Amino acid sequence: MTNGHEPATKADLAALEERLTQSLTEAFTEAIHDSETRLSNSFYGFTQSIQARFQASDHTEVDLKRRMAVVEDRLLEVEKRLNMPGDNARQ
């Protein structure tokens, strides 16, 4: 019967080393996996926010182009009226 006070043999130490190695490997593997998951989620959130900014920028650019087109059309109408003599200026 063992009472925990016997000297350890090389086999006992090898078994302990194997158990510790397996335990540490599992712990490190889980920690690395968790870190990878957190990083992936962070990058996904970052790309979503950047995509939203690009979409907002695209909408702003489209709106500005529309407004510029309206101003250009109005300016063209004013130029036409100023350059046209007589009755056509009142249209």
Order of alpha helices (4+ residues) and beta strands (2+ residues): alpha
